[in-house]
Amino acid sequence: MGLMRRRRPVARLAGAAAVGGMAYHAGKRRSEQDMYNEQASAAYDATQQAPQYAPQPQYAPQPQYVPPPPAPAAATDVDELSRLAKLHEAGVLTDAEFSAAKAKVLNL
């Protein structure tokens, strides 16, 4: 009989285990990296969304009605007080009537 070379199953098993282990860890690392990339992509997309602006009105806002300022009352008050003082000096108005009329003019 001829010489047959004996195979070494242990060496073959160890080689296959080494290749299988490397493939397992590479796959595991790949899945971790994919998960990290998805999270980073979601965070980036959240910062890149277009801002939401309030809708613009179709028409320009109308100015509100503002009543005209009152006429300067100082001049008319002075004239009225002068007239009352003359009436008081002339004796037409008593002291009490003059004081009441003056308070009415000055809004007291």
WOKABEL-V696293 format. One record per residue. N is the residue number from 1. RES is the residue in three letters. OMEGA is omega in whole degrees, -180 to 180 (999 if undefined). Layout:
N:RES:OMEGA / N:RES:OMEGA
This chain:
1:MET:-179 / 2:GLY:178 / 3:LEU:177 / 4:MET:-180 / 5:ARG:-177 / 6:ARG:179 / 7:ARG:-179 / 8:ARG:-178 / 9:PRO:-178 / 10:VAL:180 / 11:ALA:178 / 12:ARG:180 / 13:LEU:-180 / 14:ALA:178 / 15:GLY:179 / 16:ALA:180 / 17:ALA:-180 / 18:ALA:179 / 19:VAL:179 / 20:GLY:179 / 21:GLY:178 / 22:MET:179 / 23:ALA:179 / 24:TYR:-178 / 25:HIS:177 / 26:ALA:178 / 27:GLY:179 / 28:LYS:179 / 29:ARG:179 / 30:ARG:-180 / 31:SER:177 / 32:GLU:-180 / 33:GLN:178 / 34:ASP:180 / 35:MET:178 / 36:TYR:180 / 37:ASN:179 / 38:GLU:179 / 39:GLN:179 / 40:ALA:179 / 41:SER:179 / 42:ALA:179 / 43:ALA:179 / 44:TYR:180 / 45:ASP:180 / 46:ALA:180 / 47:THR:-175 / 48:GLN:-179 / 49:GLN:180 / 50:ALA:179 / 51:PRO:180 / 52:GLN:180 / 53:TYR:176 / 54:ALA:179 / 55:PRO:-179 / 56:GLN:178 / 57:PRO:-178 / 58:GLN:-177 / 59:TYR:177 / 60:ALA:-180 / 61:PRO:-179 / 62:GLN:178 / 63:PRO:180 / 64:GLN:179 / 65:TYR:177 / 66:VAL:-179 / 67:PRO:-180 / 68:PRO:180 / 69:PRO:-180 / 70:PRO:179 / 71:ALA:-180 / 72:PRO:-175 / 73:ALA:-176 / 74:ALA:-178 / 75:ALA:-179 / 76:THR:178 / 77:ASP:180 / 78:VAL:179 / 79:ASP:-179 / 80:GLU:179 / 81:LEU:177 / 82:SER:179 / 83:ARG:179 / 84:LEU:180 / 85:ALA:179 / 86:LYS:178 / 87:LEU:-180 / 88:HIS:179 / 89:GLU:180 / 90:ALA:178 / 91:GLY:180 / 92:VAL:180 / 93:LEU:174 / 94:THR:179 / 95:ASP:-179 / 96:ALA:179 / 97:GLU:179 / 98:PHE:-180 / 99:SER:-180 / 100:ALA:-179 / 101:ALA:179 / 102:LYS:179 / 103:ALA:179 / 104:LYS:180 / 105:VAL:-178 / 106:LEU:180 / 107:ASN:179 / 108:LEU:999
